[in-house]
Amino acid sequence: MESLPEFCLSYSEYEAMTGKNAVALIRQAAQRVYQTDKYSKRGEFGELLLHVALRQVFNTIPAISKIYYKDSANDTVKGFDAVHVIASERTLELWLGEVKFYVDVGAAIRDVVAELQKHTSAKYLRNEFVAIRNKIDASWPHAARLERLLDENVSLDAIFDATCIPVLLTYDGDVTSKYKECSGEYEAELLNELTAVFEQFKTSSLPGDLKIHLFLIPLATKEALLAELHKKLLAWQTI
């Protein structure tokens, strides 16, 4: 939840946060996620998990907040589930994320592979790049570089050479639900389970020539995690 403001606010809003307006902006960020008790099949928390994973593991920089551009609080956001970059002095690497916040890992793999095939078609990508460019905050330090990369005159081959696809899948894991504390036995069984899931993903019908980073998050139960996150979200919405 500490990452909620960065996940939900625009770059300008986040940078303008001070001691005087922090509470109001945090409340506003929480309200943008959703405002409904019918949350069991919503995917925003999966997108938040991916945001946190990318920031912590790869030190990416959020390019746009898709939550910020919702037309209403309970709308679902179309397109890629994360748009981040890694910037160096000479290069800009684009990270376009996909999430499946699921109970069953087989279904998560099946559905994310179908989405990857759809989302990497030339027509879809061009439309998505237009949508991303329209949402870039002009005051964001890398705005001009990302706009140039996604320009319609830049070939898709050149864009793909500078693109990674992080994929995050959650599922109810047999090993995670079996153990109550961390131990050597738990770690060994979990590694075996994760390796099997990775092999299943790797041998599925993935589109060719994609640079994919796979995040796997086995849960004791998604239902319990979702209920706890929902409770915390409600608390932030009313602070």
BAFI-3210 file (N, C-alpha, C; in Angstrom, 3 decimals, decimal comma, padded with zeros to 6 digits):
// residues 239
n [1|2|3|4|5|6|7|8|9|10|11|12|13|14|15|16|17|18|19|20|21|22|23|24|25|26|27|28|29|30|31|32|33|34|35|36|37|38|39|40|41|42|43|44|45|46|47|48|49|50|51|52|53|54|55|56|57|58|59|60|61|62|63|64|65|66|67|68|69|70|71|72|73|74|75|76|77|78|79|80|81|82|83|84|85|86|87|88|89|90|91|92|93|94|95|96|97|98|99|100|101|102|103|104|105|106|107|108|109|110|111|112|113|114|115|116|117|118|119|120|121|122|123|124|125|126|127|128|129|130|131|132|133|134|135|136|137|138|139|140|141|142|143|144|145|146|147|148|149|150|151|152|153|154|155|156|157|158|159|160|161|162|163|164|165|166|167|168|169|170|171|172|173|174|175|176|177|178|179|180|181|182|183|184|185|186|187|188|189|190|191|192|193|194|195|196|197|198|199|200|201|202|203|204|205|206|207|208|209|210|211|212|213|214|215|216|217|218|219|220|221|222|223|224|225|226|227|228|229|230|231|232|233|234|235|236|237|238|239]
n.u [000,812|002,113|003,086|000,949|000,249|002,228|001,555|-001,040|-001,284|-000,701|002,456|002,979|001,228|002,220|004,829|004,235|003,424|003,236|003,773|001,471|-000,531|-000,514|-002,189|-004,701|-004,063|-003,250|-005,637|-007,174|-005,790|-006,299|-009,056|-009,246|-008,615|-010,726|-014,247|-016,138|-017,910|-017,866|-015,426|-014,094|-013,251|-011,677|-008,725|-006,885|-005,176|-003,356|-002,028|-000,876|000,888|002,650|003,710|005,111|006,940|008,470|009,609|011,140|012,757|013,921|014,303|012,796|011,169|008,072|006,142|003,593|000,538|-001,952|-004,220|-004,820|-006,048|-008,596|-012,038|-014,121|-014,415|-014,847|-014,332|-012,644|-009,267|-008,019|-005,626|-002,002|-000,815|001,073|003,226|006,363|009,738|013,273|015,883|018,845|021,824|022,117|020,173|016,707|014,662|011,715|009,140|006,515|003,866|002,134|-000,486|-001,887|-004,038|-004,742|-006,331|-005,885|-003,071|-002,684|-004,805|-004,073|-001,674|-002,604|-004,399|-002,774|-000,920|-002,563|-003,281|-000,802|-000,248|-002,259|-001,739|000,698|000,409|000,742|-001,190|-002,552|-000,475|000,290|-002,031|-002,063|000,315|-000,279|-002,235|-000,693|001,177|-000,523|-001,049|001,220|002,816|003,738|005,654|007,182|010,447|011,429|009,736|009,884|011,731|010,422|008,160|009,362|010,374|008,004|006,852|004,902|006,371|008,582|009,937|008,324|010,074|012,350|011,306|010,624|013,137|013,910|012,288|010,824|008,832|007,355|005,827|003,426|002,195|-000,189|-001,175|-003,002|-001,034|000,055|002,225|002,675|000,291|000,509|002,547|003,334|005,424|008,698|011,176|013,925|012,935|010,497|011,418|012,749|010,682|009,052|010,698|010,796|008,112|007,808|009,643|008,439|006,125|007,292|008,448|006,134|005,042|007,096|007,028|004,646|002,500|004,045|004,453|006,986|010,396|010,222|011,253|010,913|010,184|009,460|007,373|006,436|003,990|003,154|000,345|-001,122|-003,960|-005,679|-008,078|-008,034|-005,886|-006,855|-009,125|-007,929|-006,366|-008,403|-009,685|-007,681|-007,539|-010,057|-009,708|-007,728|-009,151|-010,778|-009,290]
n.v [-001,213|001,165|001,926|002,848|005,652|006,413|004,576|005,296|008,058|010,882|011,854|014,574|015,137|013,380|014,322|016,765|016,280|017,062|017,710|019,065|018,359|015,624|013,670|014,111|013,508|010,825|009,653|010,259|008,760|006,131|006,024|006,026|003,455|001,480|001,640|-000,190|-003,011|-005,296|-006,889|-009,225|-010,275|-008,351|-006,771|-004,897|-005,011|-006,949|-005,582|-003,589|-005,154|-005,945|-003,459|-002,821|-004,961|-004,490|-002,003|-002,624|-004,849|-004,381|-001,677|000,101|002,913|004,423|005,207|006,117|006,495|004,318|003,976|006,539|007,632|006,584|006,682|006,552|005,558|002,775|001,673|-000,620|-000,808|-000,788|-002,438|-002,652|-003,708|-002,392|000,362|001,100|002,406|001,926|004,013|005,178|007,110|006,965|005,235|004,203|001,992|000,244|-001,016|-003,114|-004,299|-007,350|-008,867|-011,538|-012,026|-014,528|-017,622|-020,206|-021,583|-022,750|-021,697|-019,020|-018,964|-019,820|-017,703|-015,415|-015,911|-015,900|-013,219|-011,972|-012,735|-011,344|-008,673|-008,090|-007,795|-005,948|-003,942|-003,637|-002,782|-000,312|001,213|001,147|002,467|005,044|005,676|005,576|007,636|009,835|009,994|010,678|012,572|015,847|017,048|015,017|013,679|012,025|012,330|013,406|011,656|009,168|009,723|010,133|007,552|006,080|007,135|007,171|006,922|005,465|002,285|-000,838|-002,905|-001,592|-000,494|-002,820|-003,874|-002,353|-003,050|-004,701|-007,356|-007,671|-010,219|-011,039|-013,533|-014,747|-017,360|-019,885|-021,711|-025,055|-025,676|-023,291|-023,032|-025,202|-024,922|-023,150|-021,612|-020,377|-022,620|-024,891|-027,145|-026,202|-024,211|-025,804|-027,403|-025,405|-024,280|-026,406|-026,473|-023,913|-024,105|-026,050|-024,675|-022,578|-024,017|-024,929|-022,499|-021,611|-023,458|-022,983|-021,485|-019,055|-015,765|-015,157|-013,916|-012,191|-010,353|-011,531|-011,163|-013,162|-013,111|-014,973|-015,480|-017,367|-018,037|-018,524|-018,429|-016,692|-015,464|-014,808|-012,970|-010,963|-010,085|-008,953|-006,907|-005,378|-004,487|-002,844|-000,961|000,299|001,553|003,427|004,953|006,490|008,033]
n.w [000,000|000,451|-001,984|-003,350|-003,895|-005,877|-007,834|-008,577|-008,978|-011,177|-012,677|-012,161|-010,038|-008,079|-007,700|-006,639|-004,100|-000,698|002,838|003,466|001,630|001,474|002,761|001,543|-001,147|-000,961|-000,133|-002,382|-004,312|-003,408|-003,765|-006,497|-007,320|-007,042|-006,225|-004,849|-003,499|-004,889|-005,629|-006,153|-008,611|-009,713|-011,085|-010,197|-007,951|-008,678|-010,707|-009,164|-007,640|-009,674|-010,369|-007,990|-007,932|-010,270|-009,674|-007,396|-008,067|-010,604|-010,669|-012,240|-013,900|-013,508|-016,341|-017,134|-015,279|-015,508|-014,020|-013,230|-015,440|-015,641|-016,604|-014,787|-011,327|-011,087|-013,522|-015,734|-016,803|-020,049|-022,250|-021,868|-018,640|-017,182|-017,686|-017,900|-017,751|-018,296|-017,944|-019,378|-019,997|-022,751|-023,766|-023,857|-022,361|-022,849|-020,830|-020,917|-019,249|-018,292|-016,456|-014,564|-012,158|-010,548|-009,414|-010,345|-011,820|-014,325|-015,844|-015,685|-017,157|-019,668|-020,342|-020,229|-022,233|-024,497|-024,406|-024,743|-027,382|-028,711|-027,927|-029,030|-031,697|-034,738|-035,335|-032,889|-031,210|-032,364|-031,917|-029,126|-028,539|-029,380|-027,496|-025,147|-025,614|-025,563|-022,899|-021,531|-019,099|-019,500|-017,921|-016,955|-016,675|-018,783|-020,908|-023,590|-024,804|-024,687|-026,211|-028,701|-029,186|-029,471|-031,679|-034,671|-036,967|-036,321|-036,690|-035,850|-035,316|-034,363|-032,037|-030,623|-030,194|-028,097|-026,009|-023,198|-021,844|-018,958|-017,089|-014,745|-012,687|-010,458|-008,193|-006,390|-004,391|-003,845|-002,174|-000,742|000,697|002,311|004,226|007,258|008,089|007,125|005,922|005,296|003,997|003,037|001,215|-000,661|-001,724|-002,731|-004,697|-006,518|-007,309|-008,482|-010,557|-012,142|-012,923|-014,347|-016,496|-017,712|-018,558|-020,260|-022,348|-023,572|-026,107|-026,888|-028,317|-030,773|-030,377|-028,150|-025,300|-022,264|-018,844|-016,203|-013,435|-010,676|-008,278|-005,802|-003,785|-000,526|-000,353|-002,837|-002,293|000,476|000,574|-001,146|000,235|002,503|001,349|000,238|002,551|003,613|001,564|001,770|004,222|003,579|001,785|003,344|005,078]
ca.u [000,000|002,978|003,321|-000,317|000,269|003,009|000,827|-002,327|-001,228|000,129|003,798|002,915|000,588|003,111|005,947|003,741|002,989|003,935|003,132|000,163|-001,562|-000,254|-003,360|-005,717|-003,629|-003,293|-007,058|-007,576|-005,194|-007,032|-010,398|-009,150|-008,442|-012,131|-015,126|-017,206|-017,706|-017,778|-014,017|-013,459|-012,665|-010,965|-007,299|-006,008|-004,128|-002,322|-001,252|-000,072|001,976|003,641|004,362|006,068|008,007|009,335|010,363|012,085|013,687|014,636|014,455|012,175|010,526|006,736|005,997|002,247|-000,374|-003,188|-005,308|-005,124|-006,851|-009,921|-013,152|-014,817|-013,654|-015,011|-013,957|-011,422|-008,357|-007,633|-004,239|-000,974|-001,092|002,107|004,071|007,528|010,953|014,592|016,559|020,264|022,187|022,039|019,065|015,455|014,077|010,288|008,643|005,060|003,562|000,890|-000,770|-003,059|-004,222|-005,607|-006,257|-005,370|-001,915|-002,886|-005,667|-003,299|-000,755|-003,406|-004,980|-001,753|-000,339|-003,514|-003,196|000,471|-000,392|-003,103|-001,157|001,925|000,103|001,145|-002,302|-002,815|000,633|000,225|-003,117|-001,650|001,359|-000,972|-002,867|000,363|001,729|-001,516|-001,133|002,512|002,854|004,768|006,703|007,974|011,775|011,724|008,577|010,266|012,405|009,434|007,346|010,130|010,444|006,696|006,332|004,394|007,385|009,603|009,511|008,042|011,291|013,211|010,669|010,736|014,522|014,053|011,109|010,702|007,473|007,261|004,572|003,237|001,103|-000,428|-001,987|-003,049|000,007|-000,033|003,302|002,456|-000,819|000,872|003,477|003,002|006,636|009,770|012,138|014,645|012,032|009,551|012,110|013,036|009,424|008,579|011,530|010,330|006,823|008,022|010,341|007,438|005,272|008,114|008,554|004,821|004,933|008,107|006,684|003,352|002,590|004,415|004,906|008,435|011,257|009,873|012,063|009,924|010,601|008,310|007,236|005,461|003,671|002,241|-000,360|-001,866|-005,218|-005,917|-009,263|-007,648|-005,076|-007,712|-009,971|-007,090|-006,021|-009,638|-009,881|-006,705|-007,912|-011,175|-009,170|-007,048|-010,140|-011,522|-008,393]
ca.v [000,000|002,332|002,291|003,233|006,986|006,405|003,740|005,872|009,489|011,307|012,280|015,925|015,044|012,696|015,211|017,923|015,852|017,676|017,425|019,711|017,729|014,182|012,876|014,251|012,804|009,391|009,294|010,333|007,609|004,933|006,072|005,770|002,026|001,124|001,976|-001,178|-004,227|-006,422|-006,783|-010,549|-010,568|-007,189|-007,068|-003,767|-005,358|-007,634|-004,543|-002,946|-006,084|-005,852|-002,155|-002,935|-005,886|-003,819|-000,954|-003,175|-005,812|-003,835|-000,229|000,789|004,200|004,455|006,203|006,679|005,789|004,050|004,170|007,972|008,002|005,963|007,613|006,518|004,776|001,326|001,217|-001,411|-000,154|-001,669|-002,327|-003,232|-003,488|-001,501|001,037|001,618|002,503|002,001|005,061|005,455|008,334|006,776|004,384|004,164|000,669|000,283|-002,226|-003,196|-005,431|-008,119|-009,480|-012,376|-012,161|-015,703|-018,728|-021,395|-021,168|-023,173|-020,691|-017,780|-019,109|-019,853|-016,403|-014,404|-016,215|-015,384|-011,763|-011,597|-012,882|-010,244|-007,361|-007,856|-007,620|-004,611|-002,997|-003,368|-002,001|001,070|001,872|001,290|003,494|006,341|005,894|005,867|008,975|010,830|010,013|011,038|013,863|016,655|017,415|013,827|013,939|011,233|012,442|013,616|010,459|008,118|010,142|009,863|006,102|005,537|007,850|006,269|006,761|004,534|000,927|-001,702|-003,665|-000,754|-000,370|-004,097|-004,031|-001,586|-003,361|-005,926|-007,665|-008,355|-010,944|-011,460|-014,481|-015,269|-018,578|-020,568|-022,725|-026,186|-025,598|-022,120|-023,306|-026,350|-024,541|-021,965|-020,835|-020,659|-023,643|-025,454|-028,052|-025,351|-023,577|-026,827|-027,767|-024,244|-024,176|-027,435|-026,041|-022,761|-024,587|-026,726|-023,634|-021,890|-024,884|-024,911|-021,211|-021,523|-024,341|-022,593|-020,891|-017,645|-015,102|-015,205|-012,735|-011,300|-010,411|-011,663|-011,418|-013,794|-013,077|-015,928|-015,229|-018,367|-017,560|-019,526|-018,291|-015,355|-014,918|-014,196|-011,790|-009,942|-009,540|-008,107|-005,710|-004,586|-003,836|-001,757|000,074|001,044|002,415|004,555|005,797|007,319|008,693]
ca.w [000,000|000,425|-003,385|-003,973|-004,515|-007,115|-008,784|-008,978|-009,282|-012,300|-012,268|-011,595|-008,723|-007,142|-007,403|-005,894|-002,774|000,438|004,114|003,539|000,784|001,362|003,162|000,504|-002,351|-000,685|-000,170|-003,792|-004,987|-003,013|-004,358|-007,934|-007,620|-007,282|-005,112|-004,903|-002,702|-005,829|-005,997|-006,184|-009,922|-010,223|-011,230|-009,869|-006,993|-009,445|-011,377|-008,123|-007,339|-010,743|-010,203|-006,882|-008,339|-011,245|-008,997|-006,427|-008,650|-011,763|-010,515|-013,372|-013,638|-014,118|-017,407|-016,976|-014,387|-016,242|-013,069|-013,219|-016,608|-015,643|-016,763|-013,508|-010,356|-011,219|-014,862|-015,868|-017,740|-021,155|-022,691|-021,014|-017,219|-016,652|-018,681|-017,196|-018,567|-017,674|-018,710|-019,205|-020,717|-024,200|-024,199|-023,111|-022,524|-022,538|-020,159|-021,063|-018,383|-018,315|-015,158|-014,337|-010,711|-010,653|-008,458|-011,041|-012,616|-015,707|-016,473|-015,785|-018,288|-020,905|-020,659|-020,489|-023,551|-025,489|-024,383|-025,360|-028,830|-029,178|-027,639|-029,796|-033,115|-035,182|-035,221|-031,467|-030,668|-032,845|-031,190|-027,731|-028,464|-029,455|-026,190|-024,170|-025,886|-025,144|-021,435|-020,944|-018,418|-020,167|-016,976|-016,636|-017,265|-019,980|-021,787|-024,987|-025,305|-024,907|-027,354|-029,925|-029,387|-029,852|-032,845|-035,713|-038,008|-035,847|-037,020|-034,713|-035,019|-033,527|-030,719|-029,945|-029,752|-026,859|-025,199|-022,407|-021,413|-017,670|-016,889|-013,361|-012,485|-009,113|-008,143|-005,102|-004,475|-002,918|-001,187|000,096|001,615|003,152|005,283|008,054|008,311|006,173|006,336|004,167|003,287|002,300|000,093|-001,677|-002,386|-003,491|-005,891|-007,456|-007,841|-009,361|-011,754|-012,977|-013,516|-015,349|-017,668|-018,361|-019,239|-021,315|-023,466|-024,140|-027,452|-026,746|-029,546|-030,912|-030,293|-027,056|-024,084|-021,201|-017,465|-015,558|-011,982|-010,157|-006,874|-005,247|-002,602|000,235|-001,095|-003,378|-001,631|001,745|000,273|-001,738|001,300|003,350|000,584|000,128|003,850|003,711|000,599|002,342|005,271|002,928|001,107|004,319|006,031]
c.u [000,854|003,243|002,064|-000,288|001,043|002,291|-000,383|-002,278|-000,424|001,489|003,744|002,294|001,549|004,274|005,515|003,303|003,876|003,233|001,730|-000,919|-001,446|-001,488|-004,428|-005,337|-003,624|-004,740|-007,562|-007,033|-005,965|-008,419|-010,382|-009,054|-009,791|-012,922|-016,343|-016,874|-017,615|-016,371|-013,353|-012,773|-011,926|-009,459|-006,349|-004,886|-003,021|-001,429|-000,360|001,106|003,065|004,414|005,448|007,240|008,981|010,204|011,464|013,147|014,532|014,831|013,936|011,569|009,140|006,651|004,644|001,520|-001,679|-004,403|-005,767|-006,103|-008,169|-010,995|-014,013|-014,138|-013,718|-014,811|-012,758|-010,587|-007,909|-006,140|-003,273|-001,205|-000,033|002,862|005,191|008,676|012,169|015,412|018,037|020,580|021,953|020,795|017,848|014,805|012,634|009,851|007,114|004,572|002,201|000,734|-001,971|-003,109|-005,237|-005,427|-005,555|-004,248|-002,047|-003,738|-004,921|-002,357|-001,520|-003,867|-003,912|-001,078|-001,258|-003,442|-001,890|000,390|-001,206|-002,385|000,139|001,668|000,391|000,036|-002,557|-001,725|000,573|-000,870|-002,731|-000,591|000,752|-001,591|-001,833|000,904|000,773|-001,589|000,186|002,440|004,027|005,907|007,555|009,328|012,050|010,610|008,980|010,904|011,401|008,522|008,066|010,182|009,143|006,083|005,947|005,391|008,545|009,114|009,260|009,261|012,210|012,631|010,817|012,156|014,759|012,921|011,261|009,240|007,544|005,867|004,502|002,010|001,009|-001,243|-001,994|-002,107|-000,143|001,010|003,067|001,342|-000,486|001,700|003,020|004,222|007,706|010,744|012,867|013,770|011,030|010,219|012,381|011,778|008,903|009,385|011,104|009,017|006,986|008,719|009,361|006,521|006,029|008,238|007,244|004,629|005,855|007,741|005,292|003,575|002,878|004,770|006,430|009,104|010,824|010,875|011,093|010,619|009,366|008,414|006,140|005,244|002,669|001,640|-000,916|-003,279|-005,326|-007,065|-008,898|-006,823|-005,945|-008,593|-009,176|-006,707|-007,235|-009,890|-008,931|-007,059|-009,048|-010,684|-008,476|-008,032|-010,843|-010,612|-008,615]
c.v [001,275|002,816|002,809|004,633|007,013|005,627|004,465|007,330|009,756|011,739|013,648|015,916|014,456|013,599|016,403|017,557|016,466|017,253|017,990|018,978|016,214|013,351|012,927|013,473|011,290|008,896|009,269|009,133|006,336|004,889|005,780|004,282|001,418|001,543|001,065|-002,330|-005,465|-006,446|-008,125|-010,861|-009,375|-007,455|-005,980|-004,142|-006,180|-006,638|-003,801|-003,842|-006,023|-004,538|-002,244|-003,837|-005,217|-002,756|-001,549|-004,059|-005,185|-002,317|000,535|002,107|004,169|005,557|006,895|005,877|005,567|004,201|005,631|008,343|007,238|007,026|007,675|005,488|003,277|000,809|000,274|-000,788|-001,158|-001,500|-002,994|-002,828|-002,642|-000,904|001,729|001,770|002,280|002,945|005,111|006,716|008,192|006,018|004,563|002,813|000,712|-001,059|-002,190|-004,460|-006,065|-008,845|-010,400|-012,681|-013,276|-016,647|-019,930|-020,993|-021,599|-022,184|-019,374|-017,830|-019,076|-018,456|-015,347|-014,652|-015,692|-013,860|-011,271|-011,691|-011,733|-008,905|-007,083|-007,841|-006,173|-003,585|-002,632|-002,465|-000,548|001,842|002,122|002,380|004,893|006,675|006,248|007,278|010,066|010,973|010,415|012,443|014,671|017,022|016,226|013,932|013,191|011,325|012,521|012,361|009,343|008,465|009,879|008,369|005,549|006,253|006,867|006,047|005,863|003,116|000,116|-002,541|-002,875|-000,612|-001,669|-004,377|-003,332|-001,879|-004,683|-006,105|-008,376|-008,976|-011,390|-012,343|-014,829|-016,545|-019,110|-021,763|-023,818|-026,066|-024,444|-022,356|-024,407|-025,942|-023,256|-021,093|-021,263|-021,676|-024,131|-026,368|-027,266|-024,752|-024,579|-027,207|-026,618|-024,077|-025,197|-027,018|-024,899|-023,174|-025,269|-025,711|-022,886|-022,724|-024,913|-023,621|-021,165|-022,350|-024,056|-021,839|-019,394|-017,047|-015,086|-013,862|-011,715|-011,462|-010,382|-011,899|-011,940|-013,681|-014,059|-015,660|-016,278|-017,865|-018,736|-019,583|-016,858|-014,689|-014,194|-012,930|-010,649|-009,283|-008,593|-006,813|-004,795|-003,825|-002,659|-000,613|000,931|002,001|003,628|005,487|006,759|008,011|010,207]
c.w [000,000|-001,003|-004,074|-004,576|-005,835|-008,208|-009,369|-009,423|-010,544|-011,771|-011,590|-010,206|-007,694|-006,729|-006,554|-004,472|-001,696|001,722|004,207|002,750|000,722|001,686|002,071|-000,752|-002,153|-000,729|-001,612|-004,566|-004,673|-003,650|-005,854|-008,266|-007,966|-006,057|-005,185|-003,974|-003,586|-006,432|-006,280|-007,513|-010,519|-010,196|-010,800|-008,903|-007,652|-010,158|-010,379|-007,734|-008,406|-010,641|-009,130|-007,278|-009,302|-010,578|-008,126|-007,074|-009,750|-011,714|-011,726|-012,919|-014,269|-015,167|-017,334|-015,904|-015,131|-015,331|-013,076|-014,327|-016,706|-015,829|-015,511|-012,618|-010,599|-012,637|-014,768|-016,980|-018,797|-021,461|-021,735|-019,559|-016,530|-017,827|-017,913|-018,192|-017,667|-018,549|-018,361|-020,005|-022,211|-024,652|-023,302|-023,396|-022,023|-021,951|-020,175|-020,371|-018,603|-016,982|-015,260|-012,834|-010,493|-009,463|-009,084|-011,990|-014,072|-016,482|-016,656|-016,978|-019,603|-021,300|-020,933|-021,830|-024,655|-025,560|-025,005|-026,878|-029,416|-029,065|-028,385|-031,304|-033,499|-034,978|-033,774|-030,896|-031,111|-032,106|-029,731|-027,578|-028,561|-028,106|-025,125|-024,368|-025,424|-023,623|-020,765|-020,354|-018,995|-019,230|-016,542|-017,351|-018,569|-021,034|-023,263|-025,579|-025,577|-026,077|-028,673|-030,219|-029,947|-031,050|-033,946|-036,843|-037,595|-036,094|-035,757|-034,338|-034,087|-032,125|-029,941|-029,475|-028,410|-025,877|-024,465|-022,009|-020,061|-017,514|-015,438|-013,256|-011,005|-009,229|-006,718|-005,171|-003,431|-001,809|-000,222|001,108|002,615|004,365|005,980|008,340|007,319|006,761|005,097|003,340|002,442|001,064|-001,024|-002,440|-003,244|-004,770|-006,937|-008,106|-008,837|-010,651|-012,696|-013,656|-014,607|-016,626|-018,433|-019,149|-020,452|-022,538|-024,029|-025,447|-027,379|-028,103|-029,594|-030,687|-029,240|-025,920|-022,902|-019,862|-016,724|-014,043|-011,579|-008,678|-006,398|-003,941|-001,812|-000,325|-001,598|-002,636|-000,338|001,526|-000,241|-000,682|002,197|002,635|000,434|001,424|004,012|002,764|001,149|003,428|004,671|002,250|002,047|005,330|006,026]
res [m|e|s|l|p|e|f|c|l|s|y|s|e|y|e|a|m|t|g|k|n|a|v|a|l|i|r|q|a|a|q|r|v|y|q|t|d|k|y|s|k|r|g|e|f|g|e|l|l|l|h|v|a|l|r|q|v|f|n|t|i|p|a|i|s|k|i|y|y|k|d|s|a|n|d|t|v|k|g|f|d|a|v|h|v|i|a|s|e|r|t|l|e|l|w|l|g|e|v|k|f|y|v|d|v|g|a|a|i|r|d|v|v|a|e|l|q|k|h|t|s|a|k|y|l|r|n|e|f|v|a|i|r|n|k|i|d|a|s|w|p|h|a|a|r|l|e|r|l|l|d|e|n|v|s|l|d|a|i|f|d|a|t|c|i|p|v|l|l|t|y|d|g|d|v|t|s|k|y|k|e|c|s|g|e|y|e|a|e|l|l|n|e|l|t|a|v|f|e|q|f|k|t|s|s|l|p|g|d|l|k|i|h|l|f|l|i|p|l|a|t|k|e|a|l|l|a|e|l|h|k|k|l|l|a|w|q|t|i]
***
